[in-house]
Amino acid sequence: MSLKNLFLVTILIVSFQQMTAQRNFDEYNRLGVTGGLTLFDINTSDFTTNQSQGFIAGFTTRGSFRNSFDLVYGINFSQSNVEIVGSNLTDTQNIEYSILAAQINLLGSLNIVEHHLSLEFGPVLNVNGKMKVKDEAYNDYILDGYTAVRAQDVEDISTFNFRVLGGITAGFKSFRVLAHYQYGITNMLNNLTEKDIPELEDVKGNSSTLILGAVFYF
């Protein structure tokens, strides 16, 4: 999905949400900005990984939908970091990788206490770049469990990944804190199986992201 298409999808969904929010006079629609800390890891048995911190920021809308449900749409940009263990002949390191991504989500929000406490759930489309080695000095380190797979050989992960999100938000009409968890239902390492490296033929990994943040509504 190109950046142009991503923004077209954004406009379409926001327009739909605006129309549904205007059905009744007592309904509402709020635009907000969101930001927070991410704790990212890859659930895989093929690499030795360690969770690492990153950040996420973006825009969100919250609108009345039906009965006790709101509809929440967001577009976010993130930098996620993760460590993978690798070594050379004399040194073992937790090699740091960084992933830049954009994502769109369309969530249902069940109001436990209207305007103050909600449970949220729904799908997320994550569009990311490479999983880049932060320090090129470790490019040729061999990853733990392999004989010929270098740190730089696993940079070309899958660009499109689908996730499911569940979480909670609490606060006021104009400000909420949130705790969201996203789990990748697609194999984010699938592109690596297409590389001409026999040891990577069957690698699998699913993203695991905890987000702790806040939303400010206008």
C-alpha positions as CSV (number, residue, x, y, z in Angstrom):
1,M,0.0,0.0,0.0
2,S,1.5,3.3,-1.1
3,L,1.3,6.4,1.1
4,K,-1.2,7.9,-1.3
5,N,-3.5,4.9,-0.9
6,L,-3.1,4.9,2.9
7,F,-4.4,8.5,3.0
8,L,-7.3,7.7,0.7
9,V,-8.3,4.9,3.0
10,T,-8.0,7.4,5.9
11,I,-10.3,9.9,4.2
12,L,-12.9,7.2,3.4
13,I,-13.1,5.8,6.9
14,V,-13.2,9.2,8.6
15,S,-16.0,10.2,6.2
16,F,-18.0,7.1,7.0
17,Q,-17.5,7.7,10.7
18,Q,-18.7,11.3,10.4
19,M,-21.9,10.2,8.7
20,T,-22.6,7.5,11.3
21,A,-21.9,10.0,14.1
22,Q,-24.6,12.4,12.8
23,R,-27.5,10.0,12.9
24,N,-28.8,11.3,16.2
25,F,-28.4,14.7,17.9
26,D,-26.9,13.2,21.1
27,E,-24.1,11.5,19.3
28,Y,-20.5,12.8,19.1
29,N,-17.3,12.6,17.1
30,R,-13.9,13.6,18.4
31,L,-10.5,14.0,16.7
32,G,-7.4,13.4,18.7
33,V,-3.7,12.9,18.7
34,T,-2.1,9.9,20.4
35,G,1.4,8.9,21.4
36,G,3.2,6.5,23.7
37,L,5.8,3.9,24.4
38,T,6.0,0.5,22.7
39,L,7.4,-2.7,24.0
40,F,8.1,-4.9,20.9
41,D,9.2,-8.5,20.4
42,I,9.0,-11.3,17.9
43,N,7.4,-14.5,19.0
44,T,9.6,-17.1,17.2
45,S,11.4,-20.3,17.9
46,D,13.9,-19.6,15.1
47,F,15.8,-16.7,16.7
48,T,16.8,-15.7,20.2
49,T,15.1,-12.3,20.7
50,N,14.8,-9.7,23.5
51,Q,12.0,-7.2,23.9
52,S,13.0,-3.6,23.4
53,Q,11.4,-0.1,23.7
54,G,10.2,2.1,20.9
55,F,7.5,4.8,20.3
56,I,4.3,5.4,18.4
57,A,2.4,8.6,17.5
58,G,-0.5,9.5,15.3
59,F,-4.1,10.7,14.8
60,T,-7.3,9.1,15.9
61,T,-11.1,9.7,15.8
62,R,-13.7,8.5,18.2
63,G,-17.4,8.6,17.3
64,S,-20.7,7.2,18.5
65,F,-21.8,4.2,16.5
66,R,-24.7,2.3,18.2
67,N,-25.9,1.8,21.7
68,S,-22.9,1.4,24.0
69,F,-20.4,1.1,21.1
70,D,-18.1,3.7,19.7
71,L,-16.1,3.4,16.5
72,V,-12.4,4.3,16.7
73,Y,-10.2,4.9,13.7
74,G,-6.5,5.7,13.8
75,I,-3.4,6.2,11.6
76,N,-0.1,5.8,13.5
77,F,3.6,6.0,12.8
78,S,6.0,4.0,14.9
79,Q,9.6,3.0,15.5
80,S,9.9,-0.5,17.0
81,N,13.1,-2.0,18.3
82,V,14.1,-5.6,19.0
83,E,17.3,-7.4,19.9
84,I,18.5,-10.7,18.3
85,V,21.4,-12.6,19.7
86,G,24.4,-13.0,17.5
87,S,28.2,-13.6,17.7
88,N,31.5,-13.7,15.9
89,L,34.4,-15.9,16.9
90,T,35.2,-13.9,20.0
91,D,32.1,-11.9,20.9
92,T,28.4,-12.4,21.6
93,Q,26.0,-9.4,21.4
94,N,22.3,-8.5,21.6
95,I,22.2,-7.0,18.2
96,E,19.7,-4.1,18.0
97,Y,17.3,-3.8,15.1
98,S,14.9,-1.0,14.3
99,I,11.6,-1.1,12.2
100,L,9.8,2.1,10.9
101,A,6.2,1.5,10.2
102,A,2.8,3.1,9.5
103,Q,-0.4,1.5,10.5
104,I,-4.2,2.0,10.3
105,N,-6.7,0.5,12.7
106,L,-10.5,0.3,12.8
107,L,-11.7,-0.6,16.3
108,G,-14.9,-1.3,18.1
109,S,-15.0,0.4,21.5
110,L,-17.4,-0.9,24.2
111,N,-18.2,1.8,26.7
112,I,-18.1,0.5,30.3
113,V,-18.6,4.0,31.6
114,E,-19.5,6.4,28.7
115,H,-16.7,8.9,27.9
116,H,-14.5,7.5,30.7
117,L,-13.8,3.8,30.4
118,S,-13.8,1.6,27.3
119,L,-12.6,-1.8,26.1
120,E,-11.3,-1.7,22.5
121,F,-10.7,-4.4,19.9
122,G,-10.2,-4.8,16.2
123,P,-7.9,-5.2,13.2
124,V,-4.7,-3.4,12.4
125,L,-2.9,-3.2,9.1
126,N,0.9,-2.6,9.6
127,V,3.0,-1.4,6.7
128,N,6.7,-1.4,7.6
129,G,10.2,-1.0,6.1
130,K,13.2,-3.2,6.7
131,M,14.3,-4.5,10.1
132,K,17.5,-2.6,10.0
133,V,20.6,-3.4,12.0
134,K,21.3,-0.2,14.1
135,D,25.0,-0.6,14.2
136,E,26.6,-1.8,10.9
137,A,29.6,-3.1,12.9
138,Y,27.4,-6.2,13.7
139,N,26.2,-6.8,10.1
140,D,28.4,-9.9,9.7
141,Y,27.7,-11.4,13.1
142,I,26.2,-14.9,12.9
143,L,22.8,-15.2,14.5
144,D,22.4,-17.6,17.4
145,G,21.5,-21.1,16.3
146,Y,22.8,-20.8,12.8
147,T,26.1,-21.4,10.9
148,A,25.8,-19.0,8.0
149,V,23.0,-16.5,8.7
150,R,24.4,-13.1,9.3
151,A,22.7,-10.2,11.1
152,Q,22.1,-8.3,7.9
153,D,20.5,-11.3,6.2
154,V,17.3,-11.0,8.1
155,E,16.6,-7.3,7.4
156,D,14.1,-7.9,4.5
157,I,11.0,-8.8,6.5
158,S,7.5,-8.8,5.1
159,T,6.2,-5.3,4.3
160,F,2.5,-5.9,5.0
161,N,1.4,-7.5,8.3
162,F,-2.0,-7.9,9.8
163,R,-2.5,-7.7,13.6
164,V,-5.3,-7.9,16.1
165,L,-5.6,-5.4,18.9
166,G,-7.2,-5.5,22.3
167,G,-7.0,-3.1,25.1
168,I,-8.5,-0.5,27.5
169,T,-8.7,3.3,27.7
170,A,-9.6,5.4,30.7
171,G,-9.9,9.1,31.5
172,F,-12.1,12.0,30.4
173,K,-13.7,13.4,27.3
174,S,-10.6,15.4,26.3
175,F,-7.9,13.1,27.7
176,R,-7.4,9.3,28.1
177,V,-4.6,6.9,29.0
178,L,-4.5,3.6,27.1
179,A,-3.0,0.2,27.3
180,H,-3.2,-1.7,24.0
181,Y,-1.8,-5.1,22.9
182,Q,-1.2,-6.0,19.2
183,Y,-0.5,-9.5,18.1
184,G,0.6,-10.2,14.5
185,I,-1.5,-12.9,12.9
186,T,0.7,-13.1,9.8
187,N,4.2,-14.3,9.6
188,M,6.4,-11.2,9.6
189,L,9.4,-13.2,8.6
190,N,7.8,-14.8,5.6
191,N,10.0,-12.8,3.1
192,L,13.1,-14.4,4.6
193,T,12.0,-17.8,3.3
194,E,12.4,-16.5,-0.3
195,K,16.1,-15.6,0.2
196,D,18.7,-18.0,-1.2
197,I,19.7,-19.1,2.3
198,P,18.8,-22.8,3.1
199,E,18.8,-22.2,6.8
200,L,16.0,-19.6,6.4
201,E,13.6,-21.9,4.5
202,D,11.0,-22.3,7.2
203,V,11.4,-19.4,9.6
204,K,8.3,-18.0,11.3
205,G,7.7,-15.1,13.6
206,N,4.7,-13.1,14.9
207,S,4.9,-9.6,16.2
208,S,4.0,-8.9,19.8
209,T,3.5,-5.2,20.8
210,L,2.4,-3.6,24.0
211,I,1.5,0.0,23.8
212,L,1.3,2.3,26.8
213,G,0.2,5.8,25.9
214,A,-2.3,8.7,26.0
215,V,-4.8,10.4,23.7
216,F,-5.7,14.1,23.7
217,Y,-9.0,15.0,22.0
218,F,-9.8,18.3,20.5
